[in-house]
Amino acid sequence: MITKKPALVVTFAVCALALAVSAVAQRAVERPFKISGHITMTVNLTTGDTEVTDWGEATHGGRFLNQGTGHMDLATGSLTGSGVWTAANGDQIFWESPETYVVECTGGTGRFEDVTGGFEYVPSNIVITYPDPNTMVMEFTYRGVKAITY
């Protein structure tokens, strides 16, 4: 009589080993991160609501496009917001800005699915225009450095 029990045990062992190897391969790694970009931010001077469009280049994502919304405290000028960067290959990073000049990654798609980390940025070449009495448009370049984990 031939028993199937040893074959079944071997099958389970192979599956368990494959899962363990897969889990090791998927461990997140902290990676240095550099970003530079060009932002256009439109601010409603009645409500403080903001819209952000951005394009630039970043390590691990190449060229990117960014769309976001947020709020400017009209009394202090501080900014908060959130949005989505779309990398050159279509992978996305979701971000939040809890305070002015700080960006935190909160997840994403593709290889950035569980991304964390972020950066602080320094704006330069700031140009401010007022296309109408209720709208301010800020355009500037920026650079940021820190680390992300994915």
NUGURO-650177 format. One line per 8 residues: number of its first residue (from 1); for each residue x negated, y negated, z negated of N, C-alpha, C. Coordinates in steps of 0.001 Angstrom, whole numbers. Layout:
# NUGURO-650177
NUM	X/Y/Z/X/Y/Z/X/Y/Z ~ ... .
***
This chain:
# NUGURO-650177
1	-840/1171/0/0/0/0/-890/-1241/0 ~ -629/-2162/936/-1407/-3390/1037/-660/-4488/299 ~ -1368/-5194/-558/-727/-6263/-1337/-1050/-7629/-723 ~ -118/-8531/-752/-307/-9880/-209/-756/-10862/-1279 ~ -839/-10409/-2505/-1190/-11303/-3596/-2564/-11937/-3435 ~ -3648/-11172/-3092/-4953/-11819/-2921/-4933/-12867/-1806 ~ -4250/-12607/-717/-4187/-13578/383/-3472/-14842/-67 ~ -2429/-14676/-864/-1676/-15816/-1369/-2536/-16660/-2309 .
9	-3317/-16016/-3164/-4205/-16728/-4085/-5268/-17504/-3307 ~ -5849/-16886/-2278/-6859/-17551/-1455/-6252/-18765/-749 ~ -5031/-18612/-233/-4358/-19724/445/-4162/-20900/-506 ~ -3695/-20633/-1711/-3519/-21714/-2695/-4854/-22352/-3055 ~ -5894/-21536/-3192/-7214/-22076/-3542/-7735/-22990/-2438 ~ -7571/-22577/-1184/-8022/-23402/-65/-7248/-24717/-29 ~ -5936/-24675/-248/-5118/-25889/-263/-5542/-26820/-1399 ~ -5789/-26279/-2570/-6209/-27097/-3711/-7554/-27750/-3432 .
17	-8480/-27017/-2828/-9790/-27567/-2495/-9650/-28683/-1452 ~ -8810/-28473/-467/-8599/-29493/559/-8020/-30761/-51 ~ -7087/-30642/-976/-6520/-31812/-1642/-7567/-32539/-2468 ~ -8411/-31792/-3163/-9456/-32409/-3983/-10454/-33161/-3111 ~ -10869/-32573/-1988/-11801/-33233/-1074/-11154/-34481/-490 ~ -9875/-34384/-137/-9154/-35532/407/-9082/-36660/-608 ~ -8828/-36349/-1871/-8745/-37374/-2919/-10089/-38070/-3102 ~ -11190/-37312/-3035/-12511/-37916/-3167/-12774/-38842/-1987 .
25	-12392/-38420/-777/-12624/-39233/409/-11812/-40519/382 ~ -10688/-40545/-346/-9819/-41703/-363/-10065/-42631/-1542 ~ -11073/-42377/-2343/-11353/-43271/-3463/-11674/-44660/-2945 ~ -11123/-45636/-3600/-11355/-47028/-3202/-12778/-47441/-3546 ~ -13344/-48281/-2702/-14705/-48770/-2876/-14680/-50288/-2856 ~ -15381/-50912/-3817/-15504/-52370/-3804/-16504/-52770/-2730 ~ -16111/-53747/-1906/-16938/-54175/-794/-17086/-55702/-833 ~ -18277/-56215/-529/-18431/-57661/-438/-17499/-58208/640 .
33	-17010/-59407/433/-16030/-59979/1353/-16374/-61433/1628 ~ -16421/-61782/2901/-16632/-63170/3322/-15533/-63517/4316 ~ -15063/-64753/4238/-14005/-65198/5126/-14237/-66654/5491 ~ -13895/-67003/6724/-13881/-68406/7138/-12682/-68584/8050 ~ -12040/-69739/7936/-10842/-69933/8716/-10485/-71385/8915 ~ -9371/-71565/9612/-8847/-72879/9965/-7363/-72890/9611 ~ -6972/-73709/8676/-5593/-73738/8169/-4864/-74979/8650 ~ -3596/-74773/8987/-2657/-75874/9161/-1547/-75638/8140 .
41	-1390/-76579/7223/-381/-76469/6171/593/-77630/6312 ~ 1857/-77285/6453/2902/-78292/6563/3652/-78347/5241 ~ 3742/-79538/4646/4352/-79714/3333/5593/-80599/3453 ~ 6706/-80119/2948/7918/-80932/2853/7748/-81817/1624 ~ 7672/-83119/1824/7402/-84041/722/8621/-84314/-162 ~ 9764/-83742/176/10945/-83838/-672/11019/-82658/-1634 ~ 10735/-81443/-1108/10882/-80224/-1915/9552/-79628/-2387 ~ 8466/-79940/-1686/7177/-79321/-1983/6967/-77996/-1275 .
49	7972/-77521/-532/7828/-76262/193/6746/-76395/1256 ~ 5959/-75319/1430/4859/-75344/2400/4958/-74163/3352 ~ 4459/-74383/4555/4260/-73320/5537/2804/-73361/5947 ~ 2194/-72177/6040/774/-72082/6349/583/-71207/7582 ~ -203/-71677/8522/-718/-70842/9604/-2227/-70953/9544 ~ -2887/-69863/9864/-4320/-69786/9643/-4900/-68793/10641 ~ -6103/-69029/11089/-6830/-68064/11899/-8303/-68177/11548 ~ -9002/-67080/11716/-10417/-67103/11392/-11050/-65749/11565 .
57	-12111/-65519/10785/-12833/-64261/10848/-13227/-63845/9434 ~ -13105/-62542/9164/-13427/-62016/7839/-14110/-60658/7966 ~ -14990/-60365/7009/-15592/-59031/6996/-14494/-58007/6779 ~ -14673/-56834/7342/-13747/-55695/7241/-12473/-55870/8051 ~ -12240/-57026/8636/-11023/-57227/9406/-11254/-57919/10737 ~ -12433/-58488/10913/-12712/-59208/12146/-11863/-60465/12249 ~ -11496/-60797/13467/-10629/-61958/13670/-9249/-61660/13114 ~ -8639/-62677/12528/-7325/-62477/11921/-6416/-63659/12188 .
65	-5132/-63403/12018/-4103/-64437/11993/-3427/-64351/10642 ~ -2931/-65465/10136/-2331/-65500/8813/-1072/-66360/8857 ~ -38/-65883/8197/1205/-66640/8036/1561/-66615/6559 ~ 1983/-67752/6012/2356/-67777/4614/3298/-68916/4302 ~ 3873/-68827/3121/4735/-69885/2602/4343/-70129/1157 ~ 4742/-71278/650/4392/-71563/-728/5038/-72820/-1235 ~ 4394/-73361/-2257/4934/-74551/-2900/3779/-75439/-3372 ~ 3947/-76736/-3155/3003/-77717/-3672/3711/-78515/-4759 .
73	3095/-78574/-5925/3617/-79434/-6987/3314/-80867/-6556 ~ 4340/-81609/-6229/4149/-82952/-5673/3570/-83942/-6678 ~ 3661/-83635/-7966/3086/-84514/-8986/1581/-84281/-9152 ~ 1147/-83011/-9025/-261/-82690/-9279/-1047/-82294/-8029 ~ -334/-81879/-6980/-1003/-81405/-5766/-1413/-79954/-5823 ~ -1125/-79248/-6930/-1507/-77834/-7023/-635/-76998/-6088 ~ -1237/-75914/-5583/-594/-75060/-4595/-446/-73636/-5079 ~ 654/-72992/-4735/860/-71559/-4911/1492/-71042/-3626 .
81	1383/-69733/-3381/1996/-69203/-2174/1724/-67730/-1980 ~ 2189/-67214/-854/1954/-65821/-488/2073/-65686/1026 ~ 1553/-64587/1549/1622/-64384/2976/988/-63089/3413 ~ 721/-63013/4715/184/-61800/5328/-888/-62171/6343 ~ -2090/-61572/6174/-3123/-61653/7201/-2939/-60458/8105 ~ -3086/-60641/9381/-3080/-59538/10328/-4456/-59472/10976 ~ -5152/-58358/10740/-6506/-58167/11261/-6465/-57895/12764 ~ -7626/-57903/13381/-7742/-57718/14820/-7097/-56416/15298 .
89	-7165/-55363/14491/-6602/-54076/14909/-5149/-53892/14489 ~ -4534/-54910/13868/-3132/-54816/13456/-2928/-54465/11988 ~ -3977/-53988/11298/-3848/-53732/9863/-3569/-55054/9160 ~ -2830/-54987/8065/-2443/-56218/7370/-2891/-56198/5916 ~ -3151/-57394/5390/-3420/-57595/3963/-2382/-58575/3442 ~ -1680/-58170/2383/-708/-59048/1732/-1462/-59833/658 ~ -1168/-61112/530/-1903/-61952/-418/-962/-62862/-1195 ~ -1465/-63287/-2331/-800/-64300/-3157/-1851/-65310/-3584 .
97	-1408/-66546/-3750/-2287/-67588/-4259/-1642/-68141/-5524 ~ -2083/-67645/-6692/-1462/-68069/-7954/-1861/-69477/-8382 ~ -2939/-69983/-7786/-3394/-71340/-8090/-4203/-71859/-6915 ~ -4390/-73154/-6865/-5124/-73790/-5779/-6516/-73192/-5640 ~ -6911/-72878/-4397/-8228/-72363/-4024/-8495/-70927/-4455 ~ -7488/-70181/-4888/-7655/-68786/-5288/-6694/-67919/-4476 ~ -7216/-66819/-3907/-6400/-65882/-3142/-6621/-64483/-3702 ~ -5528/-63773/-3968/-5593/-62401/-4477/-4903/-61465/-3490 .
105	-5573/-60365/-3147/-5003/-59351/-2263/-4102/-58433/-3085 ~ -2900/-58145/-2562/-1917/-57372/-3335/-1447/-56113/-2625 ~ -2123/-55700/-1574/-1735/-54501/-838/-1864/-54758/641 ~ -1398/-53789/1427/-1492/-53962/2860/-1032/-52749/3617 ~ -1459/-52680/4869/-1127/-51553/5732/-2410/-50997/6326 ~ -2324/-49796/6902/-3502/-49173/7507/-4585/-48963/6478 ~ -5814/-49267/6827/-6919/-49028/5883/-6855/-49939/4662 ~ -6042/-50984/4728/-5908/-51912/3601/-4686/-51585/2719 .
113	-4150/-50399/2825/-2904/-50049/2136/-2928/-50360/643 ~ -3997/-50042/-38/-4070/-50266/-1491/-5108/-51327/-1852 ~ -5342/-52286/-971/-6392/-53269/-1188/-6109/-54124/-2433 ~ -7168/-54433/-3159/-7114/-55362/-4290/-8333/-56270/-4181 ~ -8394/-57254/-5027/-9518/-58185/-5017/-9075/-59519/-4464 ~ -10005/-60269/-3938/-9666/-61569/-3395/-10871/-62467/-3325 ~ -10618/-63764/-3311/-11717/-64708/-3181/-11251/-66097/-3601 ~ -12218/-66955/-3840/-11972/-68378/-4031/-12502/-69062/-2783 .
121	-11797/-70086/-2319/-12243/-70752/-1103/-12530/-72222/-1350 ~ -13366/-72756/-471/-13757/-74158/-534/-13343/-74808/790 ~ -12409/-75771/736/-11992/-76441/1970/-12987/-77521/2386 ~ -13012/-77798/3685/-13836/-78892/4207/-13171/-79438/5468 ~ -13668/-80556/5932/-13146/-81190/7153/-11628/-81392/7078 ~ -11156/-81930/5978/-9720/-82096/5751/-9193/-83301/6533 ~ -8124/-83046/7295/-7438/-84103/8031/-5970/-84061/7605 ~ -5447/-85211/7151/-4059/-85289/6699/-3314/-86274/7588 .
129	-2153/-85819/8094/-1299/-86692/8902/125/-86650/8346 ~ 897/-87666/8694/2298/-87779/8268/3156/-87990/9517 ~ 3602/-86879/10141/4385/-87022/11365/5735/-87706/11151 ~ 6239/-87654/9923/7441/-88399/9547/7369/-88656/8042 ~ 8250/-89495/7479/8150/-89852/6059/8319/-88683/5087 ~ 8892/-87571/5533/9129/-86436/4639/8189/-85263/4868 ~ 7194/-85426/5726/6323/-84310/6087/4860/-84733/6046 ~ 4045/-83884/5406/2599/-84050/5422/2004/-82805/6078 .
137	1066/-82996/6981/364/-81883/7607/-1104/-81994/7233 ~ -1611/-80934/6607/-3030/-80860/6241/-3691/-79823/7131 ~ -4791/-80197/7741/-5582/-79255/8524/-6986/-79262/7949 ~ -7545/-78061/7734/-8900/-77986/7211/-9528/-76645/7536 ~ -10840/-76599/7451/-11570/-75347/7545/-11932/-74922/6123 ~ -12269/-73655/5973/-12643/-73170/4637/-13564/-71977/4759 ~ -14243/-71708/3652/-15082/-70509/3508/-14800/-69925/2129 ~ -14836/-68600/2076/-14635/-67922/805/-15523/-66692/714 .
145	-15908/-66346/-513/-16762/-65189/-757/-16333/-64540/-2063 ~ -16290/-63238/-2105/-16110/-62471/-3332/-16141/-61000/-2960 ~ -15100/-60232/-3341/-15068/-58802/-3035/-13630/-58317/-2939 ~ -13445/-57265/-2107/-12157/-56581/-2054/-12422/-55090/-2247 ~ -11428/-54386/-2714/-11539/-52947/-2935/-10465/-52251/-2129 ~ -10879/-51278/-1319/-9925/-50439/-574/-10557/-49121/-239 .
***
